[in-house]
């Protein structure tokens, strides 16, 4: 478990205010320096405890807009340094872009890509349901999407994703559990039922292709999944 005490916060430029029509190059977050400790951090088949210092770069973002097109590109980096275990020092990268184009007054096409490279997945994959061990994680996610406004209050969206992930655990000699290529397709129908409330139904199909043998002989991995979700926001 990590405990962090922020030692310094250098605000190089103020992040843009919500609602502003921001264009060009902006820094969407401040530069920060923080210090703390890692207690029993999982590493390979064991764990370590050490003092650390992290330096987070601003989230550099480029925004270009036109009457029918919107392009956003971003990059964020993080340096992590250990006092007594310098072999675990790292530089993480997170970059991506999104391009959206209005085909007509009702139809919108968009595509994008996101890339992540880190040796500390637990700091970046915030949606994980368990504590991830330290590993050399590389992940790339590309997608295509098409949206269509059936009426002023009803819309239909479809999306296609391809994700490649590779995670070699530090200090482990076993197979790589998270090495896989994932394909997903989804279709969603949503309707505005009040000024700020929307009901939606989504169907998704996901296929996972492992890039190596299963971690344990005789154990199979779920490769095809179908899900249906209904939401109200």
C-alpha positions as CSV (number, residue, x, y, z in Angstrom):
1,X,0.0,0.0,0.0
2,X,1.3,3.5,-0.9
3,X,1.2,6.5,1.4
4,X,2.2,9.8,-0.3
5,X,2.9,13.2,1.1
6,X,3.0,16.0,-1.5
7,X,6.1,18.0,-1.0
8,X,5.8,20.6,-3.8
9,X,3.3,21.6,-6.4
10,X,4.6,23.8,-9.2
11,X,1.8,25.4,-11.2
12,X,3.4,26.2,-14.5
13,X,0.2,27.3,-16.2
14,X,-3.4,27.3,-15.1
15,X,-5.6,24.5,-16.5
16,X,-8.3,25.8,-18.8
17,X,-11.6,26.6,-17.2
18,X,-14.6,24.4,-17.9
19,X,-16.7,25.7,-20.7
20,X,-13.9,27.6,-22.4
21,X,-13.5,27.2,-26.1
22,X,-9.8,26.1,-25.8
23,X,-7.7,25.6,-29.0
24,X,-4.1,25.0,-29.8
25,X,-1.6,23.7,-27.2
26,X,-2.7,23.7,-23.6
27,X,-1.5,22.2,-20.3
28,X,-4.5,20.5,-18.9
29,X,-2.9,19.7,-15.5
30,X,-0.1,21.1,-13.3
31,X,3.4,19.7,-12.9
32,X,3.7,18.0,-9.5
33,X,6.5,16.6,-7.3
34,X,5.5,14.2,-4.5
35,X,7.3,12.0,-2.0
36,X,6.1,9.1,0.1
37,X,6.7,5.4,0.6
38,X,5.8,2.0,-0.9
39,X,4.8,-0.6,1.7
40,X,5.1,-4.2,0.7
41,X,4.8,-3.4,-3.0
42,X,4.3,-6.7,-5.0
43,X,7.3,-7.4,-7.2
44,X,7.5,-10.7,-8.9
45,X,7.0,-13.4,-6.3
46,X,7.8,-11.1,-3.4
47,X,7.5,-7.5,-2.2
48,X,9.6,-4.5,-1.2
49,X,9.2,-1.5,1.1
50,X,11.0,1.8,0.1
51,X,10.8,5.6,-0.1
52,X,9.9,7.0,-3.4
53,X,9.6,10.3,-5.3
54,X,7.4,10.9,-8.3
55,X,7.4,13.7,-10.8
56,X,4.3,14.1,-13.0
57,X,4.5,16.2,-16.1
58,X,1.6,18.4,-17.2
59,X,-0.9,16.7,-19.5
60,X,0.2,18.3,-22.8
61,X,-2.9,18.6,-25.0
62,X,-3.4,19.9,-28.6
63,X,-6.9,20.8,-29.6
64,X,-8.0,21.7,-33.1
65,X,-11.6,22.5,-34.0
66,X,-13.6,23.4,-37.1
67,X,-17.3,23.6,-37.8
68,X,-17.4,19.9,-38.6
69,X,-14.2,18.4,-37.2
70,X,-12.6,18.1,-33.7
71,X,-9.1,16.8,-33.1
72,X,-7.5,16.2,-29.7
73,X,-4.0,14.8,-29.0
74,X,-2.5,14.4,-25.5
75,X,0.6,13.2,-23.7
76,X,1.4,12.7,-20.0
77,X,4.5,11.3,-18.4
78,X,5.6,10.3,-14.9
79,X,9.0,9.7,-13.4
80,X,9.2,7.4,-10.3
81,X,12.4,7.0,-8.3
82,X,13.2,4.7,-5.4
83,X,15.7,5.5,-2.7
84,X,17.1,2.0,-2.2
85,X,15.9,0.0,-5.2
86,X,17.0,2.0,-8.2
87,X,16.5,-0.9,-10.6
88,X,12.7,-0.1,-10.3
89,X,13.1,3.5,-11.3
90,X,10.8,4.2,-14.3
91,X,9.4,6.6,-16.8
92,X,5.8,6.0,-17.7
93,X,4.1,7.3,-20.8
94,X,0.4,7.8,-21.7
95,X,-0.5,9.3,-25.1
96,X,-3.6,9.3,-27.3
97,X,-5.6,11.1,-29.9
98,X,-9.3,11.4,-30.9
99,X,-10.7,12.7,-34.2
100,X,-14.4,13.4,-34.7
101,X,-16.1,14.4,-37.9
102,X,-19.7,15.3,-38.6
103,X,-20.8,13.4,-41.7
104,X,-24.1,15.2,-41.7
105,X,-26.4,17.0,-39.3
106,X,-27.3,13.6,-37.7
107,X,-24.3,11.3,-38.3
108,X,-20.9,11.6,-36.6
109,X,-17.8,9.4,-37.3
110,X,-14.9,9.3,-34.9
111,X,-11.7,7.3,-34.4
112,X,-8.8,7.4,-31.9
113,X,-6.0,5.5,-30.3
114,X,-4.4,5.4,-26.8
115,X,-1.0,4.1,-25.8
116,X,0.3,3.3,-22.3
117,X,3.8,2.2,-21.2
118,X,4.6,1.7,-17.5
119,X,6.2,-0.6,-15.0
120,X,3.6,0.2,-12.3
121,X,0.2,-0.8,-13.7
122,X,-1.6,-0.2,-10.4
123,X,-1.0,3.5,-10.7
124,X,-2.5,3.8,-14.2
125,X,-5.2,1.1,-14.4
126,X,-7.5,2.6,-11.9
127,X,-10.4,0.3,-12.9
128,X,-8.6,-2.9,-11.8
129,X,-10.5,-5.1,-9.3
130,X,-7.3,-6.5,-7.7
131,X,-3.8,-5.3,-6.9
132,X,-1.7,-5.7,-10.0
133,X,2.0,-6.8,-9.5
134,X,4.8,-4.6,-10.9
135,X,5.3,-5.4,-14.6
136,X,6.5,-3.9,-17.8
137,X,3.1,-3.1,-19.2
138,X,2.5,-1.9,-22.8
139,X,-1.0,-1.4,-24.0
140,X,-2.4,0.1,-27.2
141,X,-6.2,0.6,-27.9
142,X,-7.5,1.8,-31.2
143,X,-11.2,2.4,-32.0
144,X,-13.7,3.4,-34.6
145,X,-17.1,4.8,-33.8
146,X,-20.3,5.9,-35.6
147,X,-23.1,7.9,-34.0
148,X,-26.5,8.7,-35.5
149,X,-29.2,11.0,-34.0
150,X,-32.5,9.4,-34.8
151,X,-34.4,12.3,-33.3
152,X,-33.6,15.2,-31.1
153,X,-33.9,12.9,-28.0
154,X,-32.9,9.5,-29.4
155,X,-29.5,8.4,-30.6
156,X,-27.8,5.2,-31.8
157,X,-24.0,4.5,-31.5
158,X,-21.8,1.7,-32.5
159,X,-18.1,1.2,-31.8
160,X,-15.3,-1.2,-32.7
161,X,-12.2,-1.6,-30.5
162,X,-8.9,-3.4,-30.9
163,X,-6.6,-3.6,-27.8
164,X,-3.1,-5.1,-27.6
165,X,-1.6,-5.7,-24.1
166,X,1.7,-7.1,-23.0
167,X,2.8,-7.3,-19.4
168,X,6.1,-9.0,-18.4
169,X,6.3,-9.3,-14.6
170,X,9.4,-7.9,-12.9
171,X,11.3,-10.8,-11.2
172,X,8.9,-13.5,-12.4
173,X,9.9,-16.4,-14.5
174,X,6.4,-17.6,-15.2
175,X,4.2,-17.0,-18.3
176,X,2.6,-13.6,-18.9
177,X,-1.0,-13.7,-17.8
178,X,-2.0,-10.3,-19.4
179,X,-0.5,-10.8,-22.9
180,X,-3.5,-10.7,-25.2
181,X,-5.2,-9.1,-28.1
182,X,-8.8,-8.1,-27.6
183,X,-11.5,-7.2,-30.1
184,X,-14.8,-5.7,-29.1
185,X,-18.0,-4.4,-30.8
186,X,-20.8,-2.6,-29.2
187,X,-24.1,-1.0,-30.2
188,X,-26.1,1.4,-27.9
189,X,-29.5,3.0,-28.1
190,X,-30.2,5.9,-25.8
191,X,-33.1,8.3,-25.2
192,X,-33.3,11.6,-23.3
193,X,-36.2,11.3,-20.9
194,X,-35.7,14.5,-19.0
195,X,-33.5,17.6,-19.3
196,X,-30.6,15.9,-17.6
197,X,-31.6,12.2,-17.5
198,X,-31.0,9.6,-20.2
199,X,-31.9,5.9,-20.4
200,X,-29.7,3.6,-22.5
201,X,-29.4,-0.1,-23.6
202,X,-26.1,-1.5,-24.8
203,X,-25.1,-4.8,-26.4
204,X,-21.4,-5.7,-26.6
205,X,-19.4,-8.7,-27.9
206,X,-15.8,-9.2,-26.8
207,X,-13.2,-11.7,-28.1
208,X,-9.9,-12.2,-26.3
209,X,-7.0,-13.9,-28.1
210,X,-4.1,-14.9,-25.7
211,X,-0.7,-14.3,-27.2
212,X,0.9,-17.3,-25.3
213,X,0.0,-20.5,-23.5
214,X,-2.3,-20.4,-20.4
215,X,-0.5,-19.6,-17.1
216,X,-1.4,-23.1,-15.8
217,X,-1.8,-26.2,-18.1
218,X,-5.4,-27.4,-18.2
219,X,-6.9,-24.0,-17.3
220,X,-8.9,-22.3,-20.0
221,X,-9.4,-18.6,-20.5
222,X,-12.8,-17.1,-21.4
223,X,-12.3,-15.9,-25.0
224,X,-15.8,-14.9,-26.1
225,X,-18.2,-12.8,-24.1
226,X,-21.6,-11.3,-24.8
227,X,-23.0,-8.6,-22.5
228,X,-26.3,-6.5,-22.3
229,X,-26.5,-3.5,-20.0
230,X,-29.3,-1.1,-19.3
231,X,-28.5,2.2,-17.7
232,X,-30.1,5.4,-16.4
233,X,-28.1,8.6,-15.9
